[in-house]
Amino acid sequence: MVNIDSINPEYGESPLQQLIEVQGNRYLLQKFPRLDYISKARLVRNDTAAPQSEENSEAEQAAAASEAKSESN
């Protein structure tokens, strides 16, 4: 939770979802210049978790393949 706790809480829930959808990052950069962004995330498998369905495993494999492809570019 250290990473989550380090995110700038200054704006709270202030950004309006509708304006984000319409104007995107232009809106966020203009109105919330100190807003933190997540630039990369990855799934970490927890081997102690309950077995996943085949559908979830396929989704994880696709996500891992996509991540590997983007890292090689």
Sequence and secondary structure as in RCSB ss.txt:
>XXXX:A:sequence
MVNIDSINPEYGESPLQQLIEVQGNRYLLQKFPRLDYISKARLVRNDTAAPQSEENSEAEQAAAASEAKSESN
>XXXX:A:secstr
 HHHHTS  TTTT S HHHHHHHTHHHHHHH TT            TTS    HHHHHHHHHHHHHHHHHHH 
